[in-house]
Every structure is written in C-alpha cells, then in structure tokens.
C-alpha cells in the first residue's frame, strides 16, 4: 500500500470481494431451492394459476441469470474504496433485499402461503428499489444490473397476487 493511503482508501480485496459477492447469493439460491423444489410437483401443482403463468422450466434459467447479475452488481460496489460515501449503506441494503429474497421462497412455497409470500414480495420490491437508488450514485452500471431483477420480481408479485386471489 502506498504511503499516505489508509485501508479505507482501498476496495475490498479480490478474494474477499468474490466471497462477499458470490457466496451469499449462491446460499440464497440454494435455500430458495430447498423451499421451492419439493413443493412444485405437489402443492404448487395443485394451485389454480393465472393464464400468464410461465412454464416451470422458465424459472430456473431466469433466476440463474438474475442471481449472476445481482452478484456482479454487488461485486462492482465492493470494488469501490471502503471510504466511498454511501458504500456501506448500499451494501447493507443489498443484503436486506437478499434476505427478503430467501424469505419469499419459504413464505410462499415452504409455508404454502400465497398471502405470506405477497407480504414478503412487497417488502422485497421496496428493498430492491432502495438498493438500486443507493447503488446508482456509486456505480450506475451496478444499479442498472439490478433493473431486470426488479422487473422480474414485479412480475412475480403479480403472479403471486393472482395465485392468492384464485386460491
């Protein structure tokens, strides 16, 4: 480290950045699958669904892409100097939305509750919007990479609402 620079002036180290950006997203994907996959052929299959419901095979590839974009977005924020104003709060907000993402699968699928899922997904949308808002001044591209995720979650909320209404 050059003289006159503090740890706060540096980004998160490369390996730590990778672990912080990728591992939590992978864990949330894994936890979501634990709640979701066993319930698809049983409980979820028995529900009345709206005509705009995508085929089940669409969800896996869509979420894989969205999780990769989320991790890359966080990676970019972690690449900023630790002293960057707003960085710590933006990272904290990212982890709040990530926790809500995991919670939704457990509320909706494992809990067999479209209503609980709806409550969680509304909070998730708000948390994603706040995350984008906090990422944008730090790294507009990082914020942009979260927009497809927001769009998908808004669509998923409409699907969740329709399933709750139909059942």
Phi, psi and omega per residue, in radians:
X1 nan 2.249 3.141
X2 -1.079 2.641 3.115
X3 -1.066 2.458 3.105
X4 1.587 -0.083 3.124
X5 -1.854 2.484 3.103
X6 -1.861 2.949 3.104
X7 -1.004 -0.575 -3.136
X8 -1.130 -0.382 -3.133
X9 -1.454 -0.089 -3.078
X10 -1.859 2.707 3.027
X11 -1.315 2.974 3.017
X12 -1.051 2.353 -3.140
X13 -0.982 2.662 -2.998
X14 -0.904 -0.934 -3.112
X15 -1.123 -0.766 3.115
X16 -1.102 -0.677 3.109
X17 -1.074 -0.778 3.128
X18 -1.070 -0.826 -3.114
X19 -1.105 -0.785 -3.116
X20 -1.206 -0.519 -3.107
X21 -1.523 -0.660 -3.008
X22 -1.680 -0.837 -3.027
X23 -1.012 -0.836 3.124
X24 -1.075 -0.639 3.128
X25 -1.174 -0.726 3.100
X26 -1.122 -0.718 3.120
X27 -1.093 -0.760 3.122
X28 -1.119 -0.718 3.091
X29 -1.070 -0.767 3.130
X30 -1.099 -0.834 3.133
X31 -1.093 -0.696 3.087
X32 -1.077 -0.723 3.104
X33 -1.143 -0.638 3.101
X34 -1.038 -0.687 -3.137
X35 -1.380 -0.572 -2.973
X36 -1.536 -0.969 -2.947
X37 -0.960 -0.794 -3.140
X38 -1.137 -0.383 -3.067
X39 -1.640 -0.157 -3.126
X40 -1.168 -0.904 -3.090
X41 -1.325 -0.178 -3.088
X42 -1.913 -1.567 -3.049
X43 -1.073 -0.885 -3.093
X44 -1.088 -0.677 3.137
X45 -1.109 -0.465 -3.094
X46 -1.462 -0.162 -3.084
X47 -1.398 2.564 2.943
X48 -1.307 2.354 -3.096
X49 -2.217 2.659 3.126
X50 -1.265 2.829 -3.104
X51 -1.112 -0.362 -3.119
X52 -1.534 0.180 3.111
X53 -1.191 2.176 3.100
X54 -1.220 2.772 3.025
X55 -1.100 2.641 -3.081
X56 -0.974 -0.594 -3.074
X57 -1.147 -0.315 -3.118
X58 -1.248 -0.565 -3.002
X59 -1.134 -0.743 -3.126
X60 -1.032 -0.980 3.113
X61 -1.087 -0.664 3.139
X62 -1.082 -0.845 -3.121
X63 -1.190 -0.584 3.088
X64 -1.050 -0.807 3.118
X65 -1.122 -0.778 -3.106
X66 -1.136 -0.716 3.104
X67 -1.133 -0.679 3.101
X68 -1.105 -0.744 3.104
X69 -1.111 -0.688 3.121
X70 -1.100 -0.805 -3.134
X71 -1.113 -0.733 3.134
X72 -1.134 -0.678 3.109
X73 -1.069 -0.830 3.113
X74 -1.130 -0.684 3.094
X75 -0.929 -0.778 -3.113
X76 -1.127 -0.703 3.131
X77 -1.182 -0.697 3.100
X78 -1.157 -0.331 3.125
X79 -1.347 -0.223 3.121
X80 -1.359 2.715 3.065
X81 -0.983 2.477 -3.117
X82 -1.045 -0.452 -3.112
X83 -1.459 -0.047 -3.120
X84 -1.014 2.127 3.138
X85 -1.014 2.279 3.117
X86 1.599 -0.231 -3.078
X87 -1.071 -0.896 -3.089
X88 -1.063 -0.750 3.120
X89 -1.151 -0.655 3.112
X90 -1.134 -0.728 3.121
X91 -1.138 -0.749 3.113
X92 -1.052 -0.752 3.132
X93 -1.109 -0.690 3.088
X94 -0.993 -0.775 -3.098
X95 -1.247 -0.493 3.038
X96 -1.135 -0.823 -3.139
X97 -1.145 -0.602 3.131
X98 -1.133 -0.717 3.093
X99 -1.115 -0.723 3.095
X100 -1.132 -0.608 3.081
X101 -1.020 -0.842 3.127
X102 -1.134 -0.734 -3.105
X103 -1.065 -0.619 -3.114
X104 -1.023 -0.793 -3.133
X105 -1.043 -0.669 -3.137
X106 -1.289 -0.639 3.115
X107 -1.195 -0.870 -3.055
X108 -1.317 -1.039 -3.013
X109 -1.406 -1.016 -3.084
X110 -1.187 -0.642 3.118
X111 -1.435 -0.122 -3.102
X112 0.884 0.765 -3.056
X113 -2.343 1.676 3.036
X114 -1.028 -0.553 3.120
X115 -1.182 -0.814 3.098
X116 -1.085 -0.699 3.086
X117 -1.052 -0.716 3.140
X118 -1.111 -0.733 3.117
X119 -1.087 -0.793 -3.126
X120 -1.169 -0.714 -3.062
X121 -1.202 -0.536 3.057
X122 -1.135 -0.755 3.077
X123 -1.137 -0.650 3.119
X124 -1.099 -0.767 3.109
X125 -1.021 -0.817 3.131
X126 -1.043 -0.755 -3.116
X127 -1.163 -0.640 3.096
X128 -1.167 -0.766 3.109
X129 -1.032 -0.786 3.129
X130 -1.124 -0.695 3.113
X131 -1.084 -0.799 3.103
X132 -1.056 -0.784 3.128
X133 -1.032 -0.701 -3.113
X134 -1.384 -0.500 3.109
X135 -1.323 -0.603 -2.985
X136 -0.960 -0.858 3.139
X137 -1.200 -0.397 -3.136
X138 -1.419 -0.738 -3.094
X139 -2.809 1.692 -3.100
X140 -0.976 -0.587 3.129
X141 -1.195 -0.690 3.080
X142 -1.052 -0.713 3.097
X143 -1.136 -0.760 -3.125
X144 -1.070 -0.635 3.141
X145 -1.171 -0.246 3.093
X146 -1.611 -0.178 -3.107
X147 -1.123 -0.755 3.083
X148 -1.065 -0.622 3.082
X149 -1.087 -0.817 3.095
X150 -1.043 -0.798 3.139
X151 -1.047 -0.765 -3.130
X152 -1.137 -0.722 -3.117
X153 -1.203 -0.599 3.047
X154 -1.121 -0.773 3.060
X155 -1.045 -0.804 -3.133
X156 -1.077 -0.576 3.116
X157 -1.198 -0.655 3.070
X158 -1.123 -0.711 3.090
X159 -1.129 -0.798 3.112
X160 -1.018 -0.810 3.130
X161 -1.060 -0.795 -3.129
X162 -1.111 -0.716 3.115
X163 -1.126 -0.722 3.098
X164 -1.072 -0.774 -3.136
X165 -1.136 -0.653 -3.095
X166 -1.376 -0.287 -3.058
X167 -2.093 nan nan
